[in-house]
Amino acid sequence: MAGVLRVPILDKTGKYLGIPSDWGSSKRDMFAWIHTRVNAKLAGWKEQFISKGGKEILLKAVIQALPQYAMSIFKIPVSICKSVEQKMAKFWWQHSSTKSGIHWKCWDTLKDRKSIGGIGFRDLLSFNKALLGKQAWRLFQNPESLWCNLFKALYFPSTDFWHAEQGSRPSWGWRSLILGRNSIIPKLSWSVGNG
């Protein structure tokens, strides 16, 4: 049929909003583009010409922002997050392209706030959970939106979002929303008002 219509057959359908639209069984392979883009960005910067302040701004403004959209929709595999953090730590301590540098403090300490002795780098796993929690809250706040109605029809037609089960064979997006919901449930409380 493609030959008759003279339409090319593509192996991959490309990307939509920066996220590949082809889904496979391996989520690590699916999100490998994050690792590839981080490597490309870090390889393009010359460490020996950048001060520590410049490195901090580049890591916070560019590297930590690369997976932000994907993290707000899907749970990123732990191995990808850890790999990105390892690349960031190596770039932070590296003095030249040939020497790796000494890691004077562990990365977990550098992820702390500046007021308690850290640098303020994001913990990518916690940031991912926070963004998914924000999406779960959006689903709860806007129950009449199209995407909320779609998820309700598919996964929780007879109950509310807070009591919805994961179900059998759920999509990666629904699993991610459940993770976000479970991360904010301990912080929820009822407020009695006059409205």
TAFEN-V129620 format. One record per helix or strand of 3 or more residues. SS is the DSSP state (alpha for helix, beta for strand). FROM is the first residue (numbers start at 1). TO is the last residue. If there is no record, write none. Layout:
[[SS | FROM | TO] [SS | FROM | TO]]
This chain:
[[alpha | 2 | 5] [alpha | 27 | 30] [alpha | 32 | 44] [alpha | 47 | 49] [alpha | 52 | 66] [alpha | 68 | 71] [alpha | 78 | 93] [alpha | 107 | 110] [alpha | 114 | 116] [alpha | 124 | 141] [alpha | 146 | 155] [alpha | 161 | 163] [alpha | 172 | 185]]
